[in-house]
Amino acid sequence: GDSAVIEHIDGEMQIYHSRTDALVMTNDPPFDQQKEILAQYEPWGGDIELPDNLPGTVSSPDRFVRLEYYLMYTPEPGNYAE
């Protein structure tokens, strides 16, 4: 599929378009800052190891990291029932 994240930041429209990197969005902070937070984790080039340090609060940045993690590591279902 094709994805885009569109935000209005300081009166300017920001568009992030990607088939692979614009799959998750939460409400705060802005998308570019979410990606910076994600880059701190080992699967995305950082030093924080997962799943042992997978964030678990209801904050937007934690939800963003968790969903990116689940998208990366959840296996594709083999059929409709799965």
Secondary structure, 3 states (H helix, E strand, C coil): CCEEEEEEECCEEEEEEECCCCCCCCCCCCHHHHHHHHCCEHHHCCCECCCCCCCCCCCHHHHHHHHHHHHHHCCCCCCCCC
